[in-house]
Amino acid sequence: MRIDGIEVIVEGAGPKAIVMVHGWPDTHRLWDAQVEAMKDRYRCVRFTLPGFDFAGPKRAVPFAEVLETIQHVVEQACPGERVTLLLHDWGCFFGYQFAMRHPELVERVIGVDIGDAGSRQNRAELGFRGMLMVVGYQVWLALAWRIGGRVGDAMARWMARAIRCPADPRSIGSQMGYPYAVRWLGAAGGLERLRVFNPECPMLFLYGERKPFMFHSRDWIERLAARPGCRVIAFATGHWIMVQKPREFNEALLAWLRS
């Protein structure tokens, strides 16, 4: 189906739906292994974020519009039900804010590698060096989006190689960096003041330990792990756990979903 001009793919059977939202520099194909593992038990709903598709024009999509697209996908692809959100990277950022605004549509949340990123506690644990690294790669991608064209695409692909992104370089373009431009350059109206996600529904949080810095604070995961129905699992991987350890990742998802 097409929703808000975006192709939405629904695969599998079952009474429960899992809506999957990727981040930079990925597309809906990020979740191929998860769909294969879960489609016998769940309906898997996925799409490529607006503005990330090469087929469309380059544009900075306003924050509110992305949340509205997620809402329309949930309401039209999963009418009358509360869904499980499976989120990664910018998908976490958008999905967490969506869950806080629409708790009536969200039953459970699975967050991958992004927790309370940018919070006071997270910034304190990053320290000066960590903050410099975060700002460095994000501003680079914001500038790649601004420059665009062959130069911007080359900048985005260089950064993807530098951080060992497993996506096919041919699928990566500077247009995917608009969330960084929204954050750092004020594109599309910039970002409004946002709350740190402290879920009111059950949540599974999975993160990779082999990274130069974390996108969560220790306090956040400790408080999350203590909540009824929630769990935190660390993996000996980098940022893309679902690609680097797909079997272990899928087993963890299914075990938690069954519980």
N, C-alpha and C positions, 0 to 999 in steps of 0.2 A: 504494500500500500504506500501511497504518498501522503505525507502529513506536513503541512507548511512548506511544500515544495521539496521535501527531503524523502528519499527512499527509506522506508522502514521495513525491516525483514523480520518475520515471525516464523520461527521454526520449532518443531517439537509438539508434544502433547502433554496434558496434565492440567489439573485444576489451578495451579499456581503459575504466575508469570514472573520472570526475572528480566528486568530492563537493564541493559548494559550500556554504560557510557564511558568512552575512552578519553584519552588526553593527547598531549603533544608527543611526537608527531605522527600519530596513528590514525586509523580509520576503524570502521566496524569490524574489519578483518582481524584486529587484535584478538578478538574473542573466539576465533575458529575452534581452538582446542576445547574451550569451555562449552561451547554449543554442542560439540560432538559428544562430550561426556555427560551433558545434562538433558539433552533433548528428549530422552526416553521418559523422563520424570517431570520435566518442566517445559513451559512455553518460553522460549528464549527470544527476547525482543531487542533488536540492536539497530543502530543507525550511525551514520557518520555525522559528527557535529556540524552545524551550519558554519559555512566559511572554510571548512577543511577540505572540501572536495575540489579537485582540479577542474571539474566540469563547470563550476560556477564562477562568478566574478570575484575578484579579490575585494574583500571589504572587512571592516571591523564590525563584528556583530555586537550590538549592545548587550550588556549583562542581562538585562530584563528580558530581552528577546530570546536568549538561549534558555532561560528558565521557562519561558512561555512555551517554547518548542518541546521541552521535556514534559511539561504538563499536558500538552496536546497529544504527545505520543502515548503517555500513560492512559489518558482518558479515552482515546480513540482505539488504541490497540488492545487495551485491557479494560473495557468498559465495566463499571460497577464493581471493581475489585481494588484491593490494596496490593501493591507489588513489592517485590524485593529489588532493591537497587544494587547493582554490581558496578563499582566505580574505580577508576584509576586516574592518577595524575590530575589534569584539569577536570576530568569527569568527576573526581571527588569534590573539587571546589564547587562546581555547579550543582552536583547531586546533593551535597550536604546542605547548601542553601535552599534548594528545592524542598528537601525533606523537612526543614524547619518551617518553611512557609506553607507546606501542604501535608501535614501529618495524617490527614484523612485518606491520603492516597498511598502512603508508604507503610508497609508492614514490618520490613526488616531492611537493614543496610549492610552491605559488604564493602568496606573501604580498603583499597590496595595502595599502600606506601605513602599516602598523604593523610596526616592527622590534623593537628592544630598548627599547621605550617603558618609562620608569620606571627604567631602569638608572642606575647611578652616572654613566656617561659621558653618557647622554642628559640627565639632570638638570643636569649641569654645563654642557652646551651650551645648554640652555634659559635658564639664568640666572634671576634672581629674577622678572623680568617674565613670562617664559614660563611658569615654574612657577605664578605667580599666575593666569595665564589658564587653564592646565590645571585647577588646583584649582577655579577659579571655575565653569567650565561643568560640571564633573563633579559638584560638590556641589549645584549648582542642579538637575541632573537627578535626583540622589539624593533631594533634598527633594521634587521633583515626584512621584516615585514614592511617597514617604511620605505626602504630602498626598492624592494621588489625586483621583478625581472630576473635575468640570469645571475646578476650579482647577488641579489637577495636570496635566490634559491641556493646558490653555491654557499652562502654564509650559513643557511639553515642546515644544509647537508654536512658541512664541515662540523658544526656543533653536534649534530646527531652522531657522527663518527667519533668525535672526541669523548662523548659520554656513553659510547658503546650501545647506542640504540639499536635494537634488532630489526627494526623496520627496513624494508627494501628502500634504498636511497632514491630509486626512481619514483617512489610514491610520496616523497617528502618535498614540500615546497614552502617558500617564504610566507604564503598566504595563511599557513597553519599557525603562524606566530602572532596572530592578532590578539589573543588573550594577554600576551605580554605587552603589546602596544597599548591595550586598554589600561593595563595596570601602571605602566611606567611612562607612557607618553600622553595619557589622557584621551586616547582615541575613543570614538563612539560614546563620549560622555564620561569616560573613566569609570572607576569603581566607587560605589557608595560604601559607607561604613558598614562593615559586615561583622556578624557575631561568630565566635568560635563554635564549632559544632560539638555539642554535648547531647548525644542522642537520647531521645525519650523512648525509642523502640529498641528491640534487640539489635546488636551490631557485632559483626565479625571484622576485626582489623588485622590485616596481614602486611608485613613489611620486610624488606630486604635489609640485611645487616651489613653487606659489603658495599658501602657507599662512603664517599668522603664526608658526607653530612646527612643528617636525618631531617625529614619533613614532619616531625612530631617531637613533643617533649616527653621526658620520662614521666612527669606528673600526669600528663594526659592519658598515656596508655595504662598507667597504674590505676587511675580512677575508672577508666573504661573496663578494665579486666575485673574490677570489683563489683560491677553492676550485674544484677541478675540477667541471665540470657545473653550476656556479652562474652566475647573471648578475644584474646590477642595472641597471634602466632608469628614468630620470627622465622625467617628463612635465610639460609646461607647463599643469598643471591644479591644482585643489584636491584635496580628500580623495577625491572620488568619480570616479576616473579612468574607470571602466567606463561611466559615464553621460556624462561630459563629453567624452571622446574615444573613443567605442566602437569605431570602425573601427581606429584605431591600437592600441588596447588589445588587440583581438581578434587583430590581425596579430602582435603581439608574443607573445601566448600561443601561437598556433599554430606560429610559427617556433621557439620554444623547445621546445615539446612534440615537434615533428618531429626536433629535434636530439638 
